[in-house]
Amino acid sequence: MSECLLDYPHAPVWCPACWAEQQQDQVITEMRRANDLKEQELLLRDQHDDGWRPAPKPVRYIPPMTTPAQQHNEKGGIGIEPRHKSL
């Protein structure tokens, strides 16, 4: 339904055509608002762009956690012996 067929005053919620028109109007209004905000952002960015940027946060190295058994393992490496002896 693309045209309102009700001939009396009504809320858009009761008429699919009026509801679609109201939703479209809201979408257009918000798109214009988003464009205005983006334009303001770009103007401010151009006015205050002196090439300075904050330094990136330093990366802090955290060593992996080890258990006491891992710290005192004299053998080291991985076990290659079979777990089960067959036959």
PDB file of N, CA, C and O in Angstrom:
ATOM      1  N   MET A   1       0.850  -1.178   0.000  1.00  0.00           N
ATOM      2  CA  MET A   1       0.000   0.000   0.000  1.00  0.00           C
ATOM      3  C   MET A   1       0.893   1.237   0.000  1.00  0.00           C
ATOM      4  O   MET A   1       1.653   1.442   0.947  1.00  0.00           O
ATOM      5  N   SER A   2       0.820   2.044  -1.015  1.00  0.00           N
ATOM      6  CA  SER A   2       1.692   3.200  -1.122  1.00  0.00           C
ATOM      7  C   SER A   2       0.942   4.517  -0.910  1.00  0.00           C
ATOM      8  O   SER A   2       1.553   5.585  -0.898  1.00  0.00           O
ATOM      9  N   GLU A   3      -0.342   4.443  -0.747  1.00  0.00           N
ATOM     10  CA  GLU A   3      -1.134   5.660  -0.593  1.00  0.00           C
ATOM     11  C   GLU A   3      -2.133   5.473   0.546  1.00  0.00           C
ATOM     12  O   GLU A   3      -2.728   4.408   0.703  1.00  0.00           O
ATOM     13  N   CYS A   4      -2.300   6.520   1.325  1.00  0.00           N
ATOM     14  CA  CYS A   4      -3.227   6.466   2.455  1.00  0.00           C
ATOM     15  C   CYS A   4      -4.667   6.487   1.940  1.00  0.00           C
ATOM     16  O   CYS A   4      -5.060   7.375   1.183  1.00  0.00           O
ATOM     17  N   LEU A   5      -5.433   5.498   2.363  1.00  0.00           N
ATOM     18  CA  LEU A   5      -6.817   5.397   1.913  1.00  0.00           C
ATOM     19  C   LEU A   5      -7.812   5.852   2.970  1.00  0.00           C
ATOM     20  O   LEU A   5      -9.014   5.889   2.708  1.00  0.00           O
ATOM     21  N   LEU A   6      -7.329   6.200   4.166  1.00  0.00           N
ATOM     22  CA  LEU A   6      -8.225   6.656   5.232  1.00  0.00           C
ATOM     23  C   LEU A   6      -8.546   8.125   5.024  1.00  0.00           C
ATOM     24  O   LEU A   6      -7.653   8.936   4.781  1.00  0.00           O
ATOM     25  N   ASP A   7      -9.835   8.467   5.120  1.00  0.00           N
ATOM     26  CA  ASP A   7     -10.253   9.840   4.851  1.00  0.00           C
ATOM     27  C   ASP A   7     -10.542  10.613   6.134  1.00  0.00           C
ATOM     28  O   ASP A   7     -11.273  11.603   6.107  1.00  0.00           O
ATOM     29  N   TYR A   8      -9.989  10.179   7.236  1.00  0.00           N
ATOM     30  CA  TYR A   8     -10.173  10.879   8.508  1.00  0.00           C
ATOM     31  C   TYR A   8      -8.815  10.971   9.206  1.00  0.00           C
ATOM     32  O   TYR A   8      -7.911  10.192   8.904  1.00  0.00           O
ATOM     33  N   PRO A   9      -8.665  11.923  10.141  1.00  0.00           N
ATOM     34  CA  PRO A   9      -7.388  12.043  10.845  1.00  0.00           C
ATOM     35  C   PRO A   9      -7.089  10.761  11.640  1.00  0.00           C
ATOM     36  O   PRO A   9      -7.975  10.203  12.288  1.00  0.00           O
ATOM     37  N   HIS A  10      -5.855  10.312  11.581  1.00  0.00           N
ATOM     38  CA  HIS A  10      -5.491   9.076  12.260  1.00  0.00           C
ATOM     39  C   HIS A  10      -3.999   9.083  12.581  1.00  0.00           C
ATOM     40  O   HIS A  10      -3.227   9.854  12.013  1.00  0.00           O
ATOM     41  N   ALA A  11      -3.621   8.217  13.492  1.00  0.00           N
ATOM     42  CA  ALA A  11      -2.211   8.063  13.842  1.00  0.00           C
ATOM     43  C   ALA A  11      -1.544   7.186  12.780  1.00  0.00           C
ATOM     44  O   ALA A  11      -2.176   6.286  12.227  1.00  0.00           O
ATOM     45  N   PRO A  12      -0.275   7.448  12.499  1.00  0.00           N
ATOM     46  CA  PRO A  12       0.416   6.658  11.482  1.00  0.00           C
ATOM     47  C   PRO A  12       0.468   5.160  11.816  1.00  0.00           C
ATOM     48  O   PRO A  12       0.620   4.324  10.925  1.00  0.00           O
ATOM     49  N   VAL A  13       0.345   4.841  13.072  1.00  0.00           N
ATOM     50  CA  VAL A  13       0.409   3.435  13.474  1.00  0.00           C
ATOM     51  C   VAL A  13      -0.757   2.622  12.901  1.00  0.00           C
ATOM     52  O   VAL A  13      -0.633   1.407  12.747  1.00  0.00           O
ATOM     53  N   TRP A  14      -1.856   3.248  12.592  1.00  0.00           N
ATOM     54  CA  TRP A  14      -3.042   2.546  12.094  1.00  0.00           C
ATOM     55  C   TRP A  14      -3.074   2.432  10.579  1.00  0.00           C
ATOM     56  O   TRP A  14      -3.927   1.740  10.025  1.00  0.00           O
ATOM     57  N   CYS A  15      -2.161   3.100   9.916  1.00  0.00           N
ATOM     58  CA  CYS A  15      -2.176   3.123   8.447  1.00  0.00           C
ATOM     59  C   CYS A  15      -0.783   2.745   7.925  1.00  0.00           C
ATOM     60  O   CYS A  15       0.180   3.469   8.176  1.00  0.00           O
ATOM     61  N   PRO A  16      -0.665   1.644   7.217  1.00  0.00           N
ATOM     62  CA  PRO A  16       0.652   1.228   6.717  1.00  0.00           C
ATOM     63  C   PRO A  16       1.334   2.281   5.841  1.00  0.00           C
ATOM     64  O   PRO A  16       2.553   2.438   5.910  1.00  0.00           O
ATOM     65  N   ALA A  17       0.579   2.994   5.028  1.00  0.00           N
ATOM     66  CA  ALA A  17       1.173   4.002   4.149  1.00  0.00           C
ATOM     67  C   ALA A  17       1.722   5.172   4.965  1.00  0.00           C
ATOM     68  O   ALA A  17       2.829   5.647   4.713  1.00  0.00           O
ATOM     69  N   CYS A  18       0.942   5.631   5.939  1.00  0.00           N
ATOM     70  CA  CYS A  18       1.399   6.745   6.778  1.00  0.00           C
ATOM     71  C   CYS A  18       2.576   6.317   7.650  1.00  0.00           C
ATOM     72  O   CYS A  18       3.494   7.102   7.890  1.00  0.00           O
ATOM     73  N   TRP A  19       2.547   5.075   8.121  1.00  0.00           N
ATOM     74  CA  TRP A  19       3.640   4.560   8.945  1.00  0.00           C
ATOM     75  C   TRP A  19       4.937   4.510   8.134  1.00  0.00           C
ATOM     76  O   TRP A  19       5.989   4.922   8.622  1.00  0.00           O
ATOM     77  N   ALA A  20       4.867   4.016   6.915  1.00  0.00           N
ATOM     78  CA  ALA A  20       6.054   3.942   6.059  1.00  0.00           C
ATOM     79  C   ALA A  20       6.587   5.350   5.771  1.00  0.00           C
ATOM     80  O   ALA A  20       7.799   5.569   5.769  1.00  0.00           O
ATOM     81  N   GLU A  21       5.688   6.295   5.531  1.00  0.00           N
ATOM     82  CA  GLU A  21       6.108   7.670   5.263  1.00  0.00           C
ATOM     83  C   GLU A  21       6.785   8.281   6.488  1.00  0.00           C
ATOM     84  O   GLU A  21       7.798   8.969   6.363  1.00  0.00           O
ATOM     85  N   GLN A  22       6.224   8.030   7.669  1.00  0.00           N
ATOM     86  CA  GLN A  22       6.812   8.559   8.895  1.00  0.00           C
ATOM     87  C   GLN A  22       8.203   7.951   9.133  1.00  0.00           C
ATOM     88  O   GLN A  22       9.133   8.663   9.510  1.00  0.00           O
ATOM     89  N   GLN A  23       8.340   6.660   8.917  1.00  0.00           N
ATOM     90  CA  GLN A  23       9.635   6.006   9.102  1.00  0.00           C
ATOM     91  C   GLN A  23      10.669   6.544   8.108  1.00  0.00           C
ATOM     92  O   GLN A  23      11.825   6.769   8.468  1.00  0.00           O
ATOM     93  N   GLN A  24      10.255   6.746   6.879  1.00  0.00           N
ATOM     94  CA  GLN A  24      11.156   7.297   5.871  1.00  0.00           C
ATOM     95  C   GLN A  24      11.586   8.710   6.240  1.00  0.00           C
ATOM     96  O   GLN A  24      12.750   9.069   6.062  1.00  0.00           O
ATOM     97  N   ASP A  25      10.656   9.520   6.755  1.00  0.00           N
ATOM     98  CA  ASP A  25      10.996  10.875   7.189  1.00  0.00           C
ATOM     99  C   ASP A  25      12.017  10.847   8.327  1.00  0.00           C
ATOM    100  O   ASP A  25      12.934  11.668   8.358  1.00  0.00           O
ATOM    101  N   GLN A  26      11.861   9.912   9.253  1.00  0.00           N
ATOM    102  CA  GLN A  26      12.807   9.801  10.359  1.00  0.00           C
ATOM    103  C   GLN A  26      14.190   9.368   9.874  1.00  0.00           C
ATOM    104  O   GLN A  26      15.205   9.856  10.370  1.00  0.00           O
ATOM    105  N   VAL A  27      14.226   8.468   8.922  1.00  0.00           N
ATOM    106  CA  VAL A  27      15.501   8.024   8.361  1.00  0.00           C
ATOM    107  C   VAL A  27      16.208   9.193   7.689  1.00  0.00           C
ATOM    108  O   VAL A  27      17.409   9.387   7.880  1.00  0.00           O
ATOM    109  N   ILE A  28      15.479   9.964   6.912  1.00  0.00           N
ATOM    110  CA  ILE A  28      16.067  11.118   6.221  1.00  0.00           C
ATOM    111  C   ILE A  28      16.583  12.143   7.223  1.00  0.00           C
ATOM    112  O   ILE A  28      17.669  12.695   7.045  1.00  0.00           O
ATOM    113  N   THR A  29      15.811  12.399   8.274  1.00  0.00           N
ATOM    114  CA  THR A  29      16.219  13.359   9.303  1.00  0.00           C
ATOM    115  C   THR A  29      17.515  12.904   9.978  1.00  0.00           C
ATOM    116  O   THR A  29      18.421  13.712  10.184  1.00  0.00           O
ATOM    117  N   GLU A  30      17.609  11.632  10.319  1.00  0.00           N
ATOM    118  CA  GLU A  30      18.802  11.125  10.984  1.00  0.00           C
ATOM    119  C   GLU A  30      20.002  11.109  10.043  1.00  0.00           C
ATOM    120  O   GLU A  30      21.130  11.333  10.481  1.00  0.00           O
ATOM    121  N   MET A  31      19.779  10.851   8.772  1.00  0.00           N
ATOM    122  CA  MET A  31      20.886  10.884   7.813  1.00  0.00           C
ATOM    123  C   MET A  31      21.431  12.302   7.663  1.00  0.00           C
ATOM    124  O   MET A  31      22.643  12.499   7.568  1.00  0.00           O
ATOM    125  N   ARG A  32      20.548  13.274   7.642  1.00  0.00           N
ATOM    126  CA  ARG A  32      20.985  14.674   7.570  1.00  0.00           C
ATOM    127  C   ARG A  32      21.764  15.051   8.822  1.00  0.00           C
ATOM    128  O   ARG A  32      22.781  15.740   8.748  1.00  0.00           O
ATOM    129  N   ARG A  33      21.277  14.592   9.974  1.00  0.00           N
ATOM    130  CA  ARG A  33      21.972  14.868  11.239  1.00  0.00           C
ATOM    131  C   ARG A  33      23.364  14.239  11.231  1.00  0.00           C
ATOM    132  O   ARG A  33      24.333  14.872  11.651  1.00  0.00           O
ATOM    133  N   ALA A  34      23.466  13.006  10.758  1.00  0.00           N
ATOM    134  CA  ALA A  34      24.763  12.332  10.690  1.00  0.00           C
ATOM    135  C   ALA A  34      25.714  13.080   9.750  1.00  0.00           C
ATOM    136  O   ALA A  34      26.901  13.212  10.051  1.00  0.00           O
ATOM    137  N   ASN A  35      25.210  13.563   8.633  1.00  0.00           N
ATOM    138  CA  ASN A  35      26.034  14.337   7.706  1.00  0.00           C
ATOM    139  C   ASN A  35      26.515  15.636   8.339  1.00  0.00           C
ATOM    140  O   ASN A  35      27.672  16.020   8.167  1.00  0.00           O
ATOM    141  N   ASP A  36      25.629  16.317   9.072  1.00  0.00           N
ATOM    142  CA  ASP A  36      26.012  17.557   9.751  1.00  0.00           C
ATOM    143  C   ASP A  36      27.100  17.297  10.794  1.00  0.00           C
ATOM    144  O   ASP A  36      28.062  18.058  10.898  1.00  0.00           O
ATOM    145  N   LEU A  37      26.942  16.229  11.559  1.00  0.00           N
ATOM    146  CA  LEU A  37      27.939  15.903  12.574  1.00  0.00           C
ATOM    147  C   LEU A  37      29.278  15.548  11.934  1.00  0.00           C
ATOM    148  O   LEU A  37      30.330  15.950  12.432  1.00  0.00           O
ATOM    149  N   LYS A  38      29.247  14.806  10.845  1.00  0.00           N
ATOM    150  CA  LYS A  38      30.493  14.447  10.154  1.00  0.00           C
ATOM    151  C   LYS A  38      31.151  15.697   9.587  1.00  0.00           C
ATOM    152  O   LYS A  38      32.375  15.820   9.626  1.00  0.00           O
ATOM    153  N   GLU A  39      30.368  16.613   9.067  1.00  0.00           N
ATOM    154  CA  GLU A  39      30.918  17.858   8.538  1.00  0.00           C
ATOM    155  C   GLU A  39      31.592  18.660   9.650  1.00  0.00           C
ATOM    156  O   GLU A  39      32.683  19.196   9.454  1.00  0.00           O
ATOM    157  N   GLN A  40      30.951  18.743  10.815  1.00  0.00           N
ATOM    158  CA  GLN A  40      31.546  19.443  11.956  1.00  0.00           C
ATOM    159  C   GLN A  40      32.844  18.772  12.390  1.00  0.00           C
ATOM    160  O   GLN A  40      33.829  19.446  12.692  1.00  0.00           O
ATOM    161  N   GLU A  41      32.838  17.447  12.419  1.00  0.00           N
ATOM    162  CA  GLU A  41      34.040  16.712  12.801  1.00  0.00           C
ATOM    163  C   GLU A  41      35.190  17.015  11.846  1.00  0.00           C
ATOM    164  O   GLU A  41      36.317  17.251  12.281  1.00  0.00           O
ATOM    165  N   LEU A  42      34.907  17.008  10.562  1.00  0.00           N
ATOM    166  CA  LEU A  42      35.956  17.277   9.583  1.00  0.00           C
ATOM    167  C   LEU A  42      36.472  18.705   9.683  1.00  0.00           C
ATOM    168  O   LEU A  42      37.671  18.942   9.532  1.00  0.00           O
ATOM    169  N   LEU A  43      35.577  19.660   9.936  1.00  0.00           N
ATOM    170  CA  LEU A  43      36.013  21.053  10.101  1.00  0.00           C
ATOM    171  C   LEU A  43      36.916  21.188  11.323  1.00  0.00           C
ATOM    172  O   LEU A  43      37.957  21.841  11.257  1.00  0.00           O
ATOM    173  N   LEU A  44      36.523  20.578  12.430  1.00  0.00           N
ATOM    174  CA  LEU A  44      37.351  20.638  13.634  1.00  0.00           C
ATOM    175  C   LEU A  44      38.686  19.943  13.426  1.00  0.00           C
ATOM    176  O   LEU A  44      39.715  20.400  13.923  1.00  0.00           O
ATOM    177  N   ARG A  45      38.669  18.846  12.696  1.00  0.00           N
ATOM    178  CA  ARG A  45      39.900  18.119  12.437  1.00  0.00           C
ATOM    179  C   ARG A  45      40.844  18.968  11.576  1.00  0.00           C
ATOM    180  O   ARG A  45      42.054  18.979  11.803  1.00  0.00           O
ATOM    181  N   ASP A  46      40.290  19.674  10.595  1.00  0.00           N
ATOM    182  CA  ASP A  46      41.123  20.535   9.746  1.00  0.00           C
ATOM    183  C   ASP A  46      41.674  21.717  10.531  1.00  0.00           C
ATOM    184  O   ASP A  46      42.821  22.109  10.319  1.00  0.00           O
ATOM    185  N   GLN A  47      40.885  22.293  11.433  1.00  0.00           N
ATOM    186  CA  GLN A  47      41.319  23.451  12.214  1.00  0.00           C
ATOM    187  C   GLN A  47      42.421  23.088  13.200  1.00  0.00           C
ATOM    188  O   GLN A  47      43.331  23.884  13.431  1.00  0.00           O
ATOM    189  N   HIS A  48      42.349  21.914  13.772  1.00  0.00           N
ATOM    190  CA  HIS A  48      43.275  21.548  14.844  1.00  0.00           C
ATOM    191  C   HIS A  48      44.304  20.507  14.406  1.00  0.00           C
ATOM    192  O   HIS A  48      44.920  19.855  15.250  1.00  0.00           O
ATOM    193  N   ASP A  49      44.491  20.349  13.128  1.00  0.00           N
ATOM    194  CA  ASP A  49      45.444  19.363  12.644  1.00  0.00           C
ATOM    195  C   ASP A  49      46.816  20.009  12.534  1.00  0.00           C
ATOM    196  O   ASP A  49      47.121  20.661  11.535  1.00  0.00           O
ATOM    197  N   ASP A  50      47.647  19.829  13.563  1.00  0.00           N
ATOM    198  CA  ASP A  50      49.005  20.367  13.542  1.00  0.00           C
ATOM    199  C   ASP A  50      50.040  19.261  13.414  1.00  0.00           C
ATOM    200  O   ASP A  50      51.232  19.489  13.624  1.00  0.00           O
ATOM    201  N   GLY A  51      49.582  18.065  13.070  1.00  0.00           N
ATOM    202  CA  GLY A  51      50.493  16.955  12.885  1.00  0.00           C
ATOM    203  C   GLY A  51      50.790  16.188  14.158  1.00  0.00           C
ATOM    204  O   GLY A  51      51.404  15.123  14.102  1.00  0.00           O
ATOM    205  N   TRP A  52      50.371  16.698  15.294  1.00  0.00           N
ATOM    206  CA  TRP A  52      50.640  16.022  16.561  1.00  0.00           C
ATOM    207  C   TRP A  52      49.641  14.904  16.791  1.00  0.00           C
ATOM    208  O   TRP A  52      48.434  15.082  16.626  1.00  0.00           O
ATOM    209  N   ARG A  53      50.147  13.788  17.162  1.00  0.00           N
ATOM    210  CA  ARG A  53      49.315  12.643  17.528  1.00  0.00           C
ATOM    211  C   ARG A  53      49.847  12.110  18.849  1.00  0.00           C
ATOM    212  O   ARG A  53      51.056  12.143  19.079  1.00  0.00           O
ATOM    213  N   PRO A  54      48.985  11.626  19.710  1.00  0.00           N
ATOM    214  CA  PRO A  54      49.479  11.069  20.966  1.00  0.00           C
ATOM    215  C   PRO A  54      50.344   9.833  20.714  1.00  0.00           C
ATOM    216  O   PRO A  54      50.116   9.080  19.767  1.00  0.00           O
ATOM    217  N   ALA A  55      51.325   9.643  21.564  1.00  0.00           N
ATOM    218  CA  ALA A  55      52.217   8.492  21.417  1.00  0.00           C
ATOM    219  C   ALA A  55      51.451   7.217  21.722  1.00  0.00           C
ATOM    220  O   ALA A  55      50.596   7.199  22.606  1.00  0.00           O
ATOM    221  N   PRO A  56      51.751   6.165  21.003  1.00  0.00           N
ATOM    222  CA  PRO A  56      51.063   4.904  21.289  1.00  0.00           C
ATOM    223  C   PRO A  56      51.472   4.377  22.666  1.00  0.00           C
ATOM    224  O   PRO A  56      52.578   4.641  23.139  1.00  0.00           O
ATOM    225  N   LYS A  57      50.592   3.650  23.284  1.00  0.00           N
ATOM    226  CA  LYS A  57      50.887   3.089  24.593  1.00  0.00           C
ATOM    227  C   LYS A  57      51.992   2.050  24.452  1.00  0.00           C
ATOM    228  O   LYS A  57      51.981   1.253  23.514  1.00  0.00           O
ATOM    229  N   PRO A  58      52.949   2.054  25.384  1.00  0.00           N
ATOM    230  CA  PRO A  58      54.019   1.053  25.279  1.00  0.00           C
ATOM    231  C   PRO A  58      53.470  -0.345  25.561  1.00  0.00           C
ATOM    232  O   PRO A  58      52.552  -0.531  26.360  1.00  0.00           O
ATOM    233  N   VAL A  59      54.061  -1.309  24.881  1.00  0.00           N
ATOM    234  CA  VAL A  59      53.653  -2.694  25.059  1.00  0.00           C
ATOM    235  C   VAL A  59      54.448  -3.261  26.233  1.00  0.00           C
ATOM    236  O   VAL A  59      55.677  -3.192  26.251  1.00  0.00           O
ATOM    237  N   ARG A  60      53.750  -3.810  27.194  1.00  0.00           N
ATOM    238  CA  ARG A  60      54.414  -4.361  28.372  1.00  0.00           C
ATOM    239  C   ARG A  60      54.467  -5.877  28.254  1.00  0.00           C
ATOM    240  O   ARG A  60      53.439  -6.529  28.070  1.00  0.00           O
ATOM    241  N   TYR A  61      55.670  -6.435  28.362  1.00  0.00           N
ATOM    242  CA  TYR A  61      55.840  -7.867  28.247  1.00  0.00           C
ATOM    243  C   TYR A  61      55.527  -8.517  29.591  1.00  0.00           C
ATOM    244  O   TYR A  61      56.046  -8.098  30.625  1.00  0.00           O
ATOM    245  N   ILE A  62      54.686  -9.530  29.572  1.00  0.00           N
ATOM    246  CA  ILE A  62      54.361 -10.292  30.763  1.00  0.00           C
ATOM    247  C   ILE A  62      54.834 -11.716  30.521  1.00  0.00           C
ATOM    248  O   ILE A  62      54.327 -12.394  29.627  1.00  0.00           O
ATOM    249  N   PRO A  63      55.821 -12.187  31.323  1.00  0.00           N
ATOM    250  CA  PRO A  63      56.327 -13.541  31.093  1.00  0.00           C
ATOM    251  C   PRO A  63      55.260 -14.572  31.412  1.00  0.00           C
ATOM    252  O   PRO A  63      54.382 -14.321  32.237  1.00  0.00           O
ATOM    253  N   PRO A  64      55.326 -15.726  30.770  1.00  0.00           N
ATOM    254  CA  PRO A  64      54.318 -16.752  31.016  1.00  0.00           C
ATOM    255  C   PRO A  64      54.447 -17.307  32.431  1.00  0.00           C
ATOM    256  O   PRO A  64      55.541 -17.380  32.991  1.00  0.00           O
ATOM    257  N   MET A  65      53.313 -17.694  32.990  1.00  0.00           N
ATOM    258  CA  MET A  65      53.302 -18.266  34.336  1.00  0.00           C
ATOM    259  C   MET A  65      53.852 -19.695  34.275  1.00  0.00           C
ATOM    260  O   MET A  65      53.493 -20.469  33.388  1.00  0.00           O
ATOM    261  N   THR A  66      54.722 -20.032  35.222  1.00  0.00           N
ATOM    262  CA  THR A  66      55.254 -21.388  35.283  1.00  0.00           C
ATOM    263  C   THR A  66      54.967 -21.964  36.658  1.00  0.00           C
ATOM    264  O   THR A  66      54.916 -21.234  37.648  1.00  0.00           O
ATOM    265  N   THR A  67      54.782 -23.251  36.715  1.00  0.00           N
ATOM    266  CA  THR A  67      54.545 -23.925  37.987  1.00  0.00           C
ATOM    267  C   THR A  67      55.890 -24.374  38.543  1.00  0.00           C
ATOM    268  O   THR A  67      56.858 -24.479  37.789  1.00  0.00           O
ATOM    269  N   PRO A  68      55.973 -24.639  39.840  1.00  0.00           N
ATOM    270  CA  PRO A  68      57.249 -25.107  40.403  1.00  0.00           C
ATOM    271  C   PRO A  68      57.752 -26.384  39.726  1.00  0.00           C
ATOM    272  O   PRO A  68      58.963 -26.552  39.584  1.00  0.00           O
ATOM    273  N   ALA A  69      56.867 -27.286  39.307  1.00  0.00           N
ATOM    274  CA  ALA A  69      57.289 -28.508  38.626  1.00  0.00           C
ATOM    275  C   ALA A  69      57.963 -28.181  37.297  1.00  0.00           C
ATOM    276  O   ALA A  69      58.923 -28.847  36.912  1.00  0.00           O
ATOM    277  N   GLN A  70      57.484 -27.189  36.610  1.00  0.00           N
ATOM    278  CA  GLN A  70      58.083 -26.804  35.339  1.00  0.00           C
ATOM    279  C   GLN A  70      59.441 -26.142  35.550  1.00  0.00           C
ATOM    280  O   GLN A  70      60.333 -26.284  34.713  1.00  0.00           O
ATOM    281  N   GLN A  71      59.604 -25.432  36.643  1.00  0.00           N
ATOM    282  CA  GLN A  71      60.853 -24.732  36.886  1.00  0.00           C
ATOM    283  C   GLN A  71      61.986 -25.704  37.220  1.00  0.00           C
ATOM    284  O   GLN A  71      63.140 -25.422  36.897  1.00  0.00           O
ATOM    285  N   HIS A  72      61.689 -26.844  37.860  1.00  0.00           N
ATOM    286  CA  HIS A  72      62.713 -27.768  38.315  1.00  0.00           C
ATOM    287  C   HIS A  72      62.756 -29.049  37.478  1.00  0.00           C
ATOM    288  O   HIS A  72      63.303 -30.054  37.932  1.00  0.00           O
ATOM    289  N   ASN A  73      62.217 -29.035  36.320  1.00  0.00           N
ATOM    290  CA  ASN A  73      62.225 -30.203  35.461  1.00  0.00           C
ATOM    291  C   ASN A  73      63.628 -30.375  34.890  1.00  0.00           C
ATOM    292  O   ASN A  73      64.082 -29.567  34.080  1.00  0.00           O
ATOM    293  N   GLU A  74      64.315 -31.443  35.322  1.00  0.00           N
ATOM    294  CA  GLU A  74      65.688 -31.658  34.881  1.00  0.00           C
ATOM    295  C   GLU A  74      65.746 -32.307  33.510  1.00  0.00           C
ATOM    296  O   GLU A  74      66.689 -32.099  32.747  1.00  0.00           O
ATOM    297  N   LYS A  75      64.726 -33.094  33.209  1.00  0.00           N
ATOM    298  CA  LYS A  75      64.728 -33.829  31.957  1.00  0.00           C
ATOM    299  C   LYS A  75      64.470 -32.899  30.773  1.00  0.00           C
ATOM    300  O   LYS A  75      65.202 -32.926  29.784  1.00  0.00           O
ATOM    301  N   GLY A  76      63.450 -32.096  30.877  1.00  0.00           N
ATOM    302  CA  GLY A  76      63.139 -31.131  29.831  1.00  0.00           C
ATOM    303  C   GLY A  76      62.591 -31.776  28.579  1.00  0.00           C
ATOM    304  O   GLY A  76      62.591 -33.002  28.472  1.00  0.00           O
ATOM    305  N   GLY A  77      62.139 -31.008  27.656  1.00  0.00           N
ATOM    306  CA  GLY A  77      61.631 -31.496  26.383  1.00  0.00           C
ATOM    307  C   GLY A  77      60.300 -32.211  26.521  1.00  0.00           C
ATOM    308  O   GLY A  77      59.608 -32.069  27.529  1.00  0.00           O
ATOM    309  N   ILE A  78      59.951 -32.975  25.509  1.00  0.00           N
ATOM    310  CA  ILE A  78      58.700 -33.721  25.533  1.00  0.00           C
ATOM    311  C   ILE A  78      59.015 -35.208  25.561  1.00  0.00           C
ATOM    312  O   ILE A  78      60.051 -35.654  25.067  1.00  0.00           O
ATOM    313  N   GLY A  79      58.101 -35.960  26.148  1.00  0.00           N
ATOM    314  CA  GLY A  79      58.298 -37.401  26.209  1.00  0.00           C
ATOM    315  C   GLY A  79      57.935 -38.058  24.895  1.00  0.00           C
ATOM    316  O   GLY A  79      56.860 -37.806  24.350  1.00  0.00           O
ATOM    317  N   ILE A  80      58.827 -38.908  24.374  1.00  0.00           N
ATOM    318  CA  ILE A  80      58.540 -39.590  23.111  1.00  0.00           C
ATOM    319  C   ILE A  80      58.311 -41.080  23.328  1.00  0.00           C
ATOM    320  O   ILE A  80      58.075 -41.824  22.377  1.00  0.00           O
ATOM    321  N   GLU A  81      58.382 -41.505  24.569  1.00  0.00           N
ATOM    322  CA  GLU A  81      58.124 -42.907  24.881  1.00  0.00           C
ATOM    323  C   GLU A  81      56.640 -43.194  24.727  1.00  0.00           C
ATOM    324  O   GLU A  81      55.808 -42.343  25.042  1.00  0.00           O
ATOM    325  N   PRO A  82      56.295 -44.402  24.239  1.00  0.00           N
ATOM    326  CA  PRO A  82      54.876 -44.725  24.114  1.00  0.00           C
ATOM    327  C   PRO A  82      54.224 -44.822  25.501  1.00  0.00           C
ATOM    328  O   PRO A  82      54.867 -45.235  26.466  1.00  0.00           O
ATOM    329  N   ARG A  83      52.987 -44.450  25.589  1.00  0.00           N
ATOM    330  CA  ARG A  83      52.263 -44.477  26.850  1.00  0.00           C
ATOM    331  C   ARG A  83      51.884 -45.899  27.228  1.00  0.00           C
ATOM    332  O   ARG A  83      51.935 -46.270  28.400  1.00  0.00           O
ATOM    333  N   HIS A  84      51.509 -46.685  26.249  1.00  0.00           N
ATOM    334  CA  HIS A  84      51.060 -48.048  26.484  1.00  0.00           C
ATOM    335  C   HIS A  84      51.980 -48.994  25.721  1.00  0.00           C
ATOM    336  O   HIS A  84      52.304 -48.794  24.550  1.00  0.00           O
ATOM    337  N   LYS A  85      52.374 -50.012  26.432  1.00  0.00           N
ATOM    338  CA  LYS A  85      53.164 -51.007  25.722  1.00  0.00           C
ATOM    339  C   LYS A  85      52.208 -52.055  25.172  1.00  0.00           C
ATOM    340  O   LYS A  85      51.457 -52.685  25.917  1.00  0.00           O
ATOM    341  N   SER A  86      52.246 -52.225  23.889  1.00  0.00           N
ATOM    342  CA  SER A  86      51.367 -53.247  23.283  1.00  0.00           C
ATOM    343  C   SER A  86      52.131 -54.555  23.209  1.00  0.00           C
ATOM    344  O   SER A  86      53.318 -54.589  22.884  1.00  0.00           O
ATOM    345  N   LEU A  87      51.439 -55.607  23.512  1.00  0.00           N
ATOM    346  CA  LEU A  87      51.966 -56.974  23.531  1.00  0.00           C
ATOM    347  C   LEU A  87      53.022 -57.152  24.551  1.00  0.00           C
ATOM    348  O   LEU A  87      53.566 -58.247  24.692  1.00  0.00           O
TER     349      LEU A  87
END
